[in-house]
Amino acid sequence: MRKAYILNSCSTCQRIIKEINWTDEVQNIKEENITAETLDMLQKKLGSYEALFNRRAMKYRSLGLNEMKLSEKDYRKYILKEYTFLKRPVFIVDDKIFVGNAKKTVEALKASL
């Protein structure tokens, strides 16, 4: 399986897609949020929902989540409820998962293609 979960309006996601010449499936999470099944599969591979959670989302502070101690159950609930809480981009390349836009992550993604 090869798939990318991005936000079409995110210039960083677009830049990474272009940089790695991604031609496989792309899902715009604003139009079609990630499914519970896919999120659970990613969590199993990564070890936590927290690894998939975007703390830079505007709603993180506006909802006061930065003041709370969130559990894994909370991370899952918020990611499924609001697309902005999924850290982007997420790439699935065969059995490997790449989350976020850190230079190290993008380099590892390139190496796996």
C-alpha atoms as a printed R data frame, in Angstrom:
    type eleno elety resid chain resno       x      y      z
1   ATOM     1    CA   MET     A     1   0.000  0.000  0.000
2   ATOM     2    CA   ARG     A     2   1.229  3.466 -0.917
3   ATOM     3    CA   LYS     A     3  -0.866  6.426  0.125
4   ATOM     4    CA   ALA     A     4  -0.439  9.988  1.337
5   ATOM     5    CA   TYR     A     5  -2.724 11.892  3.692
6   ATOM     6    CA   ILE     A     6  -2.336 15.631  3.180
7   ATOM     7    CA   LEU     A     7  -4.160 18.927  3.317
8   ATOM     8    CA   ASN     A     8  -4.423 20.295 -0.237
9   ATOM     9    CA   SER     A     9  -4.199 23.866  1.011
10  ATOM    10    CA   CYS     A    10  -0.953 23.148  2.903
11  ATOM    11    CA   SER     A    11   2.019 24.488  0.939
12  ATOM    12    CA   THR     A    12   4.428 22.278  2.916
13  ATOM    13    CA   CYS     A    13   2.471 19.138  1.970
14  ATOM    14    CA   GLN     A    14   2.434 20.241 -1.684
15  ATOM    15    CA   ARG     A    15   6.175 20.968 -1.617
16  ATOM    16    CA   ILE     A    16   6.984 17.522 -0.181
17  ATOM    17    CA   ILE     A    17   4.706 15.738 -2.717
18  ATOM    18    CA   LYS     A    18   6.534 17.566 -5.525
19  ATOM    19    CA   GLU     A    19   9.996 17.082 -3.991
20  ATOM    20    CA   ILE     A    20   9.637 13.290 -3.765
21  ATOM    21    CA   ASN     A    21   7.733 12.963 -7.066
22  ATOM    22    CA   TRP     A    22   4.822 11.190 -5.359
23  ATOM    23    CA   THR     A    23   2.536  9.635 -7.976
24  ATOM    24    CA   ASP     A    24   0.586  7.261 -5.747
25  ATOM    25    CA   GLU     A    25  -2.784  7.850 -4.079
26  ATOM    26    CA   VAL     A    26  -3.304 11.116 -2.200
27  ATOM    27    CA   GLN     A    27  -6.187 11.802  0.174
28  ATOM    28    CA   ASN     A    28  -7.118 15.366  1.089
29  ATOM    29    CA   ILE     A    29  -8.068 15.043  4.768
30  ATOM    30    CA   LYS     A    30 -10.196 18.203  4.701
31  ATOM    31    CA   GLU     A    31 -12.557 16.645  2.152
32  ATOM    32    CA   GLU     A    32 -12.303 13.085  3.460
33  ATOM    33    CA   ASN     A    33 -11.050 12.712  7.025
34  ATOM    34    CA   ILE     A    34  -8.949  9.697  7.937
35  ATOM    35    CA   THR     A    35 -11.025  6.637  8.891
36  ATOM    36    CA   ALA     A    36 -10.968  5.065 12.335
37  ATOM    37    CA   GLU     A    37  -9.617  1.833 10.795
38  ATOM    38    CA   THR     A    38  -6.707  3.628  9.104
39  ATOM    39    CA   LEU     A    39  -5.952  5.662 12.222
40  ATOM    40    CA   ASP     A    40  -5.894  2.486 14.341
41  ATOM    41    CA   MET     A    41  -3.574  0.784 11.840
42  ATOM    42    CA   LEU     A    42  -1.193  3.758 11.937
43  ATOM    43    CA   GLN     A    43  -1.284  3.741 15.742
44  ATOM    44    CA   LYS     A    44  -0.366  0.042 15.826
45  ATOM    45    CA   LYS     A    45   2.668  0.676 13.611
46  ATOM    46    CA   LEU     A    46   3.782  3.867 15.383
47  ATOM    47    CA   GLY     A    47   2.922  2.819 18.934
48  ATOM    48    CA   SER     A    48   0.718  5.789 19.865
49  ATOM    49    CA   TYR     A    49  -1.957  8.187 18.704
50  ATOM    50    CA   GLU     A    50   0.096 11.003 20.200
51  ATOM    51    CA   ALA     A    51   2.708 10.475 17.437
52  ATOM    52    CA   LEU     A    52  -0.033 11.352 14.926
53  ATOM    53    CA   PHE     A    53  -1.379 14.359 16.831
54  ATOM    54    CA   ASN     A    54  -0.706 17.887 15.598
55  ATOM    55    CA   ARG     A    55  -0.103 20.230 18.535
56  ATOM    56    CA   ARG     A    56   0.407 23.158 16.120
57  ATOM    57    CA   ALA     A    57  -3.242 23.126 15.056
58  ATOM    58    CA   MET     A    58  -5.004 26.426 15.783
59  ATOM    59    CA   LYS     A    59  -7.787 24.576 17.596
60  ATOM    60    CA   TYR     A    60  -5.299 22.968 20.004
61  ATOM    61    CA   ARG     A    61  -5.022 26.202 21.993
62  ATOM    62    CA   SER     A    62  -8.479 27.586 21.238
63  ATOM    63    CA   LEU     A    63 -10.106 24.465 22.733
64  ATOM    64    CA   GLY     A    64  -7.754 24.657 25.717
65  ATOM    65    CA   LEU     A    65  -6.208 21.258 24.961
66  ATOM    66    CA   ASN     A    66  -2.762 22.665 25.788
67  ATOM    67    CA   GLU     A    67  -4.008 23.018 29.400
68  ATOM    68    CA   MET     A    68  -5.198 19.408 29.624
69  ATOM    69    CA   LYS     A    69  -3.465 16.076 30.134
70  ATOM    70    CA   LEU     A    70  -4.625 14.144 27.070
71  ATOM    71    CA   SER     A    71  -4.834 10.353 27.001
72  ATOM    72    CA   GLU     A    72  -4.365  8.107 23.971
73  ATOM    73    CA   LYS     A    73  -8.170  7.832 23.833
74  ATOM    74    CA   ASP     A    74  -8.385 11.652 23.699
75  ATOM    75    CA   TYR     A    75  -5.803 11.909 20.891
76  ATOM    76    CA   ARG     A    76  -7.751  9.358 18.844
77  ATOM    77    CA   LYS     A    77 -11.068 11.121 19.471
78  ATOM    78    CA   TYR     A    78  -9.759 14.564 18.463
79  ATOM    79    CA   ILE     A    79  -7.997 13.311 15.311
80  ATOM    80    CA   LEU     A    80 -11.177 11.563 14.151
81  ATOM    81    CA   LYS     A    81 -13.361 14.555 15.047
82  ATOM    82    CA   GLU     A    82 -11.252 17.305 13.463
83  ATOM    83    CA   TYR     A    83  -8.913 16.850 10.475
84  ATOM    84    CA   THR     A    84  -6.554 19.617 11.660
85  ATOM    85    CA   PHE     A    85  -5.401 17.426 14.549
86  ATOM    86    CA   LEU     A    86  -3.763 14.884 12.215
87  ATOM    87    CA   LYS     A    87  -0.065 15.689 11.894
88  ATOM    88    CA   ARG     A    88   0.704 16.177  8.211
89  ATOM    89    CA   PRO     A    89   1.701 14.836  5.861
90  ATOM    90    CA   VAL     A    90   1.329 11.111  6.528
91  ATOM    91    CA   PHE     A    91   2.860  8.746  3.984
92  ATOM    92    CA   ILE     A    92   2.329  4.999  3.941
93  ATOM    93    CA   VAL     A    93   4.943  3.218  1.844
94  ATOM    94    CA   ASP     A    94   4.435 -0.547  1.957
95  ATOM    95    CA   ASP     A    95   4.935 -1.368  5.670
96  ATOM    96    CA   LYS     A    96   6.567  1.952  6.653
97  ATOM    97    CA   ILE     A    97   4.860  5.072  7.979
98  ATOM    98    CA   PHE     A    98   6.265  8.616  7.705
99  ATOM    99    CA   VAL     A    99   4.559 11.351  9.717
100 ATOM   100    CA   GLY     A   100   5.265 15.064  9.643
101 ATOM   101    CA   ASN     A   101   7.474 17.379  7.669
102 ATOM   102    CA   ALA     A   102  10.747 17.272  9.588
103 ATOM   103    CA   LYS     A   103  13.766 17.191  7.289
104 ATOM   104    CA   LYS     A   104  14.849 13.838  8.758
105 ATOM   105    CA   THR     A   105  11.392 12.354  8.069
106 ATOM   106    CA   VAL     A   106  11.360 13.592  4.460
107 ATOM   107    CA   GLU     A   107  14.894 12.229  3.888
108 ATOM   108    CA   ALA     A   108  13.850  8.816  5.274
109 ATOM   109    CA   LEU     A   109  10.768  8.897  3.033
110 ATOM   110    CA   LYS     A   110  12.914  9.666 -0.029
111 ATOM   111    CA   ALA     A   111  15.268  6.815  0.834
112 ATOM   112    CA   SER     A   112  12.369  4.359  1.025
113 ATOM   113    CA   LEU     A   113  11.008  5.221 -2.437
